[in-house]
Amino acid sequence: MDLNGKNALVTGAASGIGAACARRFAAAGAQVICADVADGPGRQVADEIGGRYLHLDVADSAAWAALGADLAEDPGCLHVAHLNAGITSGVGDIAQLSDEDYLRIIGINQHGVVFGLRAAVPLLEAAGGGHALVTASLASLSPLPLDLGYSMAKHAVAGLVRSAAPNLIDHHITLNAICPAMVATGFLSDNREQLEADGIDIMESEEVAEATMAILDSGLTGECFALFKGRQPEPFPFAKVPGSDYWSRR
């Protein structure tokens, strides 16, 4: 996708998928706002690509409101919003999921997307339309018993994308989710060798960044794109709910 002269926002841009996507958008000609709470690495990525760094706690609705007000001073300021920031909790035992762990992961992984879309949509509309992309996970399409809070939040994000996208079509805004399988980010800690020994394919962040470009160029909206190593992103074929034609049969 040609992003030359366009403006893009990437959250969680200090490392992993966010950093890779910020670099890829910049390589396509975009001016990128790199948002994160890790100021040192975030500024380093922004400086590397000639972008702008912004300290942003995605779980803070007031911070998003301030960002929206700041960017709204320049109509046409945003063409791509990639809501990528996320964390894991690593808690698989529901009895051991503390209030702190639960509220933190829901705040960043779920509320951060809601607040981000709420701020970004008016900006994209003011630019004449654009693209919103959410980094979900394969855990938004299937169970993840090892991390209950992460799976729950990512399922919620997938539902939001599918539900909100139709309302944005008339505003010329697409909204999709990218749902990668295992990616070599800090989430893996020191487990990569063991996972690969167990036969699990692990993608590099750069492969996810290439997939985001394909999604932006797809012309589709309201889709959750599953992504596996060595394959192109594909819209996940959600099953029809049994009895979903009930009202049409009355």
C-alpha positions as a Markdown table, in Angstrom:
| # | Residue | x | y | z |
|---|---|---|---|---|
| 1 | Met | 0.0 | 0.0 | 0.0 |
| 2 | Asp | 1.3 | 3.5 | -0.9 |
| 3 | Leu | 1.4 | 5.5 | 2.3 |
| 4 | Asn | 3.5 | 8.3 | 0.8 |
| 5 | Gly | 2.5 | 11.6 | 2.4 |
| 6 | Lys | 0.1 | 9.9 | 4.8 |
| 7 | Asn | 0.1 | 10.0 | 8.6 |
| 8 | Ala | -0.1 | 6.9 | 10.7 |
| 9 | Leu | -0.4 | 6.3 | 14.5 |
| 10 | Val | 1.0 | 3.1 | 16.0 |
| 11 | Thr | 0.6 | 2.2 | 19.7 |
| 12 | Gly | 3.0 | -0.1 | 21.4 |
| 13 | Ala | 5.6 | 1.1 | 18.9 |
| 14 | Ala | 8.6 | 0.8 | 21.2 |
| 15 | Ser | 9.2 | -2.9 | 20.4 |
| 16 | Gly | 7.9 | -6.0 | 18.7 |
| 17 | Ile | 5.1 | -5.8 | 16.3 |
| 18 | Gly | 4.5 | -2.1 | 16.9 |
| 19 | Ala | 8.1 | -1.2 | 16.1 |
| 20 | Ala | 8.1 | -3.4 | 13.0 |
| 21 | Cys | 4.9 | -1.8 | 11.7 |
| 22 | Ala | 6.1 | 1.7 | 12.4 |
| 23 | Arg | 9.2 | 1.0 | 10.4 |
| 24 | Arg | 7.2 | -0.6 | 7.6 |
| 25 | Phe | 4.8 | 2.3 | 7.4 |
| 26 | Ala | 7.7 | 4.7 | 7.3 |
| 27 | Ala | 9.3 | 2.7 | 4.5 |
| 28 | Ala | 6.1 | 3.1 | 2.5 |
| 29 | Gly | 6.3 | 6.9 | 2.9 |
| 30 | Ala | 4.2 | 7.6 | 6.0 |
| 31 | Gln | 4.9 | 10.0 | 8.7 |
| 32 | Val | 4.5 | 7.9 | 11.8 |
| 33 | Ile | 3.5 | 8.8 | 15.4 |
| 34 | Cys | 5.1 | 6.2 | 17.6 |
| 35 | Ala | 3.1 | 5.9 | 20.9 |
| 36 | Asp | 4.2 | 3.9 | 23.9 |
| 37 | Val | 4.9 | 4.2 | 27.7 |
| 38 | Ala | 8.5 | 2.9 | 27.1 |
| 39 | Asp | 9.9 | 6.4 | 26.4 |
| 40 | Gly | 13.5 | 5.4 | 25.6 |
| 41 | Pro | 12.9 | 2.7 | 23.1 |
| 42 | Gly | 9.9 | 4.5 | 21.7 |
| 43 | Arg | 11.9 | 7.6 | 21.0 |
| 44 | Gln | 14.7 | 5.5 | 19.5 |
| 45 | Val | 12.2 | 3.9 | 17.0 |
| 46 | Ala | 10.7 | 7.3 | 16.2 |
| 47 | Asp | 14.1 | 8.9 | 15.6 |
| 48 | Glu | 15.2 | 6.0 | 13.4 |
| 49 | Ile | 12.3 | 6.5 | 11.0 |
| 50 | Gly | 12.0 | 10.2 | 11.2 |
| 51 | Gly | 8.8 | 10.0 | 13.1 |
| 52 | Arg | 7.3 | 11.6 | 16.2 |
| 53 | Tyr | 7.3 | 9.9 | 19.7 |
| 54 | Leu | 4.3 | 10.3 | 22.0 |
| 55 | His | 4.0 | 9.0 | 25.5 |
| 56 | Leu | 0.6 | 7.4 | 25.7 |
| 57 | Asp | -0.9 | 5.1 | 28.3 |
| 58 | Val | -3.6 | 3.4 | 26.1 |
| 59 | Ala | -5.6 | 2.5 | 29.2 |
| 60 | Asp | -6.1 | 6.2 | 30.1 |
| 61 | Ser | -9.2 | 7.6 | 28.4 |
| 62 | Ala | -8.1 | 11.2 | 29.3 |
| 63 | Ala | -4.8 | 10.7 | 27.5 |
| 64 | Trp | -6.6 | 9.5 | 24.4 |
| 65 | Ala | -8.9 | 12.5 | 24.5 |
| 66 | Ala | -5.9 | 14.8 | 24.8 |
| 67 | Leu | -4.2 | 13.1 | 21.8 |
| 68 | Gly | -7.4 | 13.4 | 19.8 |
| 69 | Ala | -7.8 | 17.1 | 20.6 |
| 70 | Asp | -4.1 | 17.7 | 19.8 |
| 71 | Leu | -4.3 | 16.0 | 16.4 |
| 72 | Ala | -7.6 | 17.5 | 15.5 |
| 73 | Glu | -6.0 | 20.9 | 15.2 |
| 74 | Asp | -4.6 | 19.7 | 11.9 |
| 75 | Pro | -7.4 | 18.4 | 9.7 |
| 76 | Gly | -6.3 | 15.5 | 7.6 |
| 77 | Cys | -3.7 | 14.6 | 10.2 |
| 78 | Leu | -4.5 | 10.8 | 10.4 |
| 79 | His | -4.9 | 8.2 | 7.7 |
| 80 | Val | -4.0 | 5.0 | 9.5 |
| 81 | Ala | -4.5 | 4.1 | 13.2 |
| 82 | His | -2.9 | 0.9 | 14.3 |
| 83 | Leu | -4.0 | 0.0 | 17.8 |
| 84 | Asn | -1.3 | -2.5 | 18.6 |
| 85 | Ala | -0.4 | -2.1 | 22.3 |
| 86 | Gly | -1.0 | -5.1 | 24.4 |
| 87 | Ile | 0.3 | -7.2 | 27.4 |
| 88 | Thr | 0.0 | -10.7 | 28.7 |
| 89 | Ser | -0.7 | -11.9 | 32.2 |
| 90 | Gly | 0.3 | -15.5 | 32.0 |
| 91 | Val | -2.4 | -16.5 | 34.5 |
| 92 | Gly | -4.3 | -19.7 | 33.5 |
| 93 | Asp | -5.9 | -20.5 | 36.9 |
| 94 | Ile | -9.1 | -18.4 | 37.3 |
| 95 | Ala | -8.8 | -18.7 | 41.1 |
| 96 | Gln | -5.4 | -17.1 | 40.9 |
| 97 | Leu | -6.3 | -14.1 | 38.6 |
| 98 | Ser | -5.9 | -11.1 | 40.9 |
| 99 | Asp | -7.9 | -7.9 | 40.6 |
| 100 | Glu | -4.7 | -6.1 | 39.7 |
| 101 | Asp | -3.8 | -8.6 | 36.9 |
| 102 | Tyr | -7.3 | -8.6 | 35.6 |
| 103 | Leu | -7.9 | -4.8 | 35.5 |
| 104 | Arg | -4.4 | -4.2 | 34.0 |
| 105 | Ile | -4.8 | -6.6 | 31.1 |
| 106 | Ile | -8.4 | -5.5 | 30.4 |
| 107 | Gly | -7.4 | -1.9 | 30.6 |
| 108 | Ile | -4.6 | -2.1 | 28.1 |
| 109 | Asn | -5.8 | -4.9 | 25.7 |
| 110 | Gln | -9.5 | -4.1 | 25.7 |
| 111 | His | -10.2 | -0.6 | 27.0 |
| 112 | Gly | -7.2 | 0.7 | 25.1 |
| 113 | Val | -8.8 | -0.4 | 21.8 |
| 114 | Val | -12.1 | 1.2 | 22.7 |
| 115 | Phe | -10.6 | 4.5 | 23.7 |
| 116 | Gly | -8.2 | 4.4 | 20.7 |
| 117 | Leu | -11.0 | 3.9 | 18.2 |
| 118 | Arg | -13.1 | 6.5 | 19.9 |
| 119 | Ala | -10.3 | 9.1 | 19.4 |
| 120 | Ala | -9.1 | 7.9 | 16.0 |
| 121 | Val | -12.4 | 7.6 | 14.1 |
| 122 | Pro | -13.2 | 11.4 | 14.0 |
| 123 | Leu | -9.6 | 12.1 | 12.9 |
| 124 | Leu | -9.8 | 9.5 | 10.1 |
| 125 | Glu | -13.2 | 10.9 | 9.1 |
| 126 | Ala | -11.7 | 14.4 | 9.0 |
| 127 | Ala | -9.0 | 13.2 | 6.6 |
| 128 | Gly | -11.7 | 11.9 | 4.2 |
| 129 | Gly | -11.5 | 8.4 | 5.4 |
| 130 | Gly | -8.8 | 5.9 | 6.3 |
| 131 | His | -7.9 | 2.7 | 8.0 |
| 132 | Ala | -8.0 | 1.4 | 11.6 |
| 133 | Leu | -6.3 | -1.8 | 12.4 |
| 134 | Val | -6.2 | -3.7 | 15.7 |
| 135 | Thr | -3.6 | -6.2 | 16.7 |
| 136 | Ala | -5.6 | -9.0 | 18.1 |
| 137 | Ser | -4.3 | -12.6 | 18.3 |
| 138 | Leu | -5.0 | -16.1 | 17.3 |
| 139 | Ala | -6.3 | -16.1 | 21.0 |
| 140 | Ser | -9.2 | -14.0 | 19.8 |
| 141 | Leu | -10.3 | -16.8 | 17.6 |
| 142 | Ser | -9.6 | -19.8 | 19.8 |
| 143 | Pro | -9.1 | -20.7 | 23.5 |
| 144 | Leu | -5.9 | -19.9 | 25.3 |
| 145 | Pro | -6.1 | -21.7 | 28.6 |
| 146 | Leu | -2.6 | -20.5 | 29.6 |
| 147 | Asp | -3.7 | -16.8 | 29.8 |
| 148 | Leu | -7.4 | -16.2 | 30.6 |
| 149 | Gly | -7.3 | -12.4 | 30.7 |
| 150 | Tyr | -5.5 | -12.1 | 27.5 |
| 151 | Ser | -7.8 | -14.5 | 25.7 |
| 152 | Met | -10.9 | -12.8 | 27.0 |
| 153 | Ala | -9.7 | -9.3 | 26.1 |
| 154 | Lys | -8.7 | -10.4 | 22.6 |
| 155 | His | -12.1 | -12.1 | 22.0 |
| 156 | Ala | -13.7 | -8.8 | 23.0 |
| 157 | Val | -11.6 | -6.9 | 20.5 |
| 158 | Ala | -12.6 | -9.3 | 17.7 |
| 159 | Gly | -16.2 | -8.8 | 18.6 |
| 160 | Leu | -15.8 | -5.0 | 18.6 |
| 161 | Val | -14.1 | -5.0 | 15.2 |
| 162 | Arg | -16.8 | -7.1 | 13.6 |
| 163 | Ser | -19.6 | -5.0 | 15.2 |
| 164 | Ala | -18.2 | -1.5 | 14.7 |
| 165 | Ala | -16.9 | -1.9 | 11.1 |
| 166 | Pro | -20.3 | -1.8 | 9.3 |
| 167 | Asn | -21.1 | 1.6 | 10.9 |
| 168 | Leu | -17.9 | 3.1 | 9.6 |
| 169 | Ile | -18.3 | 2.2 | 5.9 |
| 170 | Asp | -20.3 | 5.3 | 5.1 |
| 171 | His | -17.4 | 7.3 | 6.7 |
| 172 | His | -15.0 | 5.6 | 4.3 |
| 173 | Ile | -13.1 | 4.0 | 7.2 |
| 174 | Thr | -12.1 | 0.4 | 7.2 |
| 175 | Leu | -11.6 | -1.5 | 10.5 |
| 176 | Asn | -10.0 | -4.9 | 10.7 |
| 177 | Ala | -8.1 | -7.1 | 13.2 |
| 178 | Ile | -4.9 | -9.0 | 12.5 |
| 179 | Cys | -4.7 | -12.2 | 14.5 |
| 180 | Pro | -1.2 | -13.7 | 14.4 |
| 181 | Ala | -0.2 | -17.0 | 15.8 |
| 182 | Met | 3.1 | -17.1 | 17.8 |
| 183 | Val | 5.4 | -14.1 | 17.2 |
| 184 | Ala | 8.9 | -13.5 | 18.3 |
| 185 | Thr | 8.3 | -10.7 | 20.7 |
| 186 | Gly | 9.1 | -10.1 | 24.4 |
| 187 | Phe | 6.0 | -12.1 | 25.2 |
| 188 | Leu | 8.0 | -15.3 | 24.6 |
| 189 | Ser | 10.6 | -14.4 | 27.3 |
| 190 | Asp | 13.2 | -17.2 | 27.0 |
| 191 | Asn | 10.8 | -19.9 | 25.7 |
| 192 | Arg | 11.4 | -19.6 | 22.0 |
| 193 | Glu | 13.9 | -22.6 | 21.7 |
| 194 | Gln | 11.5 | -24.8 | 23.7 |
| 195 | Leu | 8.5 | -23.8 | 21.6 |
| 196 | Glu | 10.3 | -24.4 | 18.3 |
| 197 | Ala | 11.6 | -27.8 | 19.7 |
| 198 | Asp | 7.9 | -28.6 | 20.3 |
| 199 | Gly | 7.2 | -27.9 | 16.6 |
| 200 | Ile | 5.6 | -24.5 | 17.0 |
| 201 | Asp | 6.3 | -22.1 | 14.1 |
| 202 | Ile | 7.3 | -18.7 | 15.3 |
| 203 | Met | 7.0 | -15.6 | 13.1 |
| 204 | Glu | 9.2 | -12.5 | 13.2 |
| 205 | Ser | 7.5 | -9.2 | 13.8 |
| 206 | Glu | 8.5 | -8.1 | 10.3 |
| 207 | Glu | 6.3 | -10.8 | 8.8 |
| 208 | Val | 3.4 | -9.4 | 10.8 |
| 209 | Ala | 4.2 | -5.9 | 9.5 |
| 210 | Glu | 4.1 | -7.1 | 5.9 |
| 211 | Ala | 0.7 | -8.7 | 6.6 |
| 212 | Thr | -0.6 | -5.4 | 7.9 |
| 213 | Met | 0.2 | -3.8 | 4.6 |
| 214 | Ala | -1.7 | -6.5 | 2.8 |
| 215 | Ile | -4.7 | -6.0 | 5.0 |
| 216 | Leu | -4.7 | -2.3 | 4.5 |
| 217 | Asp | -4.6 | -2.9 | 0.7 |
| 218 | Ser | -7.3 | -5.6 | 0.8 |
| 219 | Gly | -10.3 | -3.3 | 0.6 |
| 220 | Leu | -12.0 | -5.5 | 3.2 |
| 221 | Thr | -13.5 | -4.3 | 6.5 |
| 222 | Gly | -14.9 | -6.0 | 9.6 |
| 223 | Glu | -12.6 | -9.0 | 9.2 |
| 224 | Cys | -10.3 | -10.8 | 11.6 |
| 225 | Phe | -7.3 | -11.9 | 9.6 |
| 226 | Ala | -5.7 | -15.1 | 10.8 |
| 227 | Leu | -1.9 | -15.1 | 10.2 |
| 228 | Phe | 0.5 | -18.0 | 10.3 |
| 229 | Lys | 4.2 | -18.2 | 9.5 |
| 230 | Gly | 4.8 | -18.3 | 5.8 |
| 231 | Arg | 1.2 | -17.6 | 4.8 |
| 232 | Gln | -0.8 | -14.6 | 3.7 |
| 233 | Pro | -3.3 | -13.2 | 6.1 |
| 234 | Glu | -6.8 | -14.7 | 5.6 |
| 235 | Pro | -10.2 | -13.6 | 6.9 |
| 236 | Phe | -11.3 | -16.0 | 9.5 |
| 237 | Pro | -14.5 | -17.8 | 8.4 |
| 238 | Phe | -16.7 | -17.4 | 11.4 |
| 239 | Ala | -19.5 | -20.0 | 11.5 |
| 240 | Lys | -23.1 | -19.0 | 11.1 |
| 241 | Val | -24.9 | -19.1 | 14.4 |
| 242 | Pro | -27.5 | -21.9 | 14.5 |
| 243 | Gly | -31.0 | -20.4 | 14.4 |
| 244 | Ser | -29.6 | -16.9 | 13.4 |
| 245 | Asp | -32.3 | -16.7 | 10.7 |
| 246 | Tyr | -35.1 | -17.1 | 13.3 |
| 247 | Trp | -36.5 | -13.6 | 12.9 |
| 248 | Ser | -36.4 | -13.7 | 9.1 |
| 249 | Arg | -38.6 | -16.8 | 9.2 |
| 250 | Arg | -41.3 | -15.3 | 11.3 |
